[in-house]
Amino acid sequence: MDRVNFRTQVLTRHLQTQIPTTDHLHTAPCLNYSPPELTEPSPNFDTKSLRKLLDGQNIEDIDYIFNLMIQSNLFCPRERGGKVFIAPDFNQSMEQQREMTMRRIDYLREKGAFDGWFEKKGYEGDLWRFALAESVSVFDHSLGIKLGVHFFLWGGAIRFMGTKRHHDKWYKPTETYEVKGCFAMTELGHGSNVRGIETITRYDASTGEFIINTPCESAQKYWIGGAANHATHTVVFSQLEINGVNQGVHAFIAQIRDGNGNICPNIRIADCGHKIGLNGVDNGRIWFDNLRIPRENLLNSVADVTPDGQYLSAIKDPDQRFAAFLAPLTSGRVTIAASAMNTTKVGLAIAIRYSLSRRAFSVRPNEPEVLLLDYPSHQRRLLPLLAKTYALSFASNHLKMIYVNRTPESIKTVHVVSSALKAVLTWHCMRTLQECREACGGQGLKTENHVGHLKSEYDVQLTFEGDNNVLMQQISKALLAEFLAAKKRNKPIKGLGLEHLNKPAPVIPTQLTSSTLRTSQFQTDIFRLRERDLLHRFVTEVSQRQAQGESKEHIFTVAYQIAEDLGRAFSDRLILQTYLDVEATVQAGALKSILGLMRSMYTTIVLEEDASFLRYGYLSTDNAAVVRKEVLKLCTELRPHALSLVSSFGIPDAFLAPIAFNWVDANAWSSV
């Protein structure tokens, strides 16, 4: 009862208390958007020169495609916060998104964007093709993939696996889209293991025809871009059986729809259905029911079959024949790596611009709230990824150049480098998009702000053209083969950047300092030491297990951890070397200084984040602590350049998002 009386008295006093007439609460003025250009330091380096290092000789080609897309209502322009942005309408159904992708392709074709696709020769032609593919992907990954399947996969197969008879017949209708091509390699039961595909093709000498058959459900062609709705023809990868002998995987041209879009006889097609992203691409499944095609439809650059059924090939070894057969298709990994970097740039440009205008919390009472990017923690989240994106972009350009200048002798290098960079760059893309999404807070969840939605659109990068973990292991196998071959010849190792193995192992200082961490000599030494040591460890483990009677296949399966560590070590050393090569082309001055700063950030963040440096003893725990502190110092030094660095990407405002600009007006009641 006493407690009841006490509570009654408290409530009575509360209700009788006079409320002061003076208002002690002061409402803060409403937030206003302030463009970062007004408050951030002006660039102390030439941003156009930096963009040229990123986009090379194709800046005009890239900007031309950007402008074509900005000019058309097909690319869904919308006004937000006083700016016009373009982006796909992801509220559309899967069927609508697919049709919009095809309409956008028709628009670009009508504007002449693809004119001369096959006629443009040399490395300039290849770089122009890459620039076009990368540019459209900045708008929409589905558009980039749909074009890539048609031109790089279908068209690339005709170009590189075919001969003059195929070029004469298929080039023009492919360029004009009279023929819509797709690429039927992946099966339900086999993806990365192309040699294991189960589709069977036999030759009928009595009619001069090949007969393609899907012998079981696991042999159905799966995830075939373009097959579900639009493709009229496909390149079919199949085992070729001649007179009862399996000659391995070969490629054939098959028609799957007529000119009216009707599915051809002896063909069955089903839709792969809705996906977590990339719904503007009509992925389909294909079954071949003893489909007959002319003998001339064998793509015969490597092997042929005579009218009477004799198998001919200048390459007798099946392994070498298979490698020669697939080597030209490396262009797929080149475009994936470049596309990953462009997507990463979009995410970073949006997140960093937002962090330069969005404020949160005051450090002291009555002071303005602090810009997000002025918090050391926010700098640590985004600025290392920014520096790493520059490093990986230079590596992507290096990959393009070795691809367009490839020779028969360099095919192995192109394969290994493309495997390494496809994996590392796509992993970086997904990690960066996730960090950008979180760094944008709740705004990062809105589809119109891109960074969140891009993750689901680009997730597939990690899988197609080779699972990334499998690619890491392939790199290690290639390095092992090079090392053992040199040892067998008793000659210095040469190629793949491994020449440093012929020299004494570098010595790392026992006590690291900030100045040491920033020298290119130390950075090169520790990256080489890691690669060198891991290769020796891998060689030792394989040799010891072989001595115990284990097969190579089993060894590679159980030694996957060190194999993946070695693959990453090779990749990081390669990326650093390509960065140094770019840096060497720049004269002393402000641009060279900012490049040096970003290089140091790249190498230092790799040292901090990759556990192998501690795991194998390349860094002591004390030196690891020095590295950690150095990352924060580098963030502080990069902070004034953040806006200039994302502006140097050269991405038009229309391809970014409302939160990258006036996010207050973009969300005002008047915009509802």
Disulfide bonds with the S-S distance in Angstrom:
none
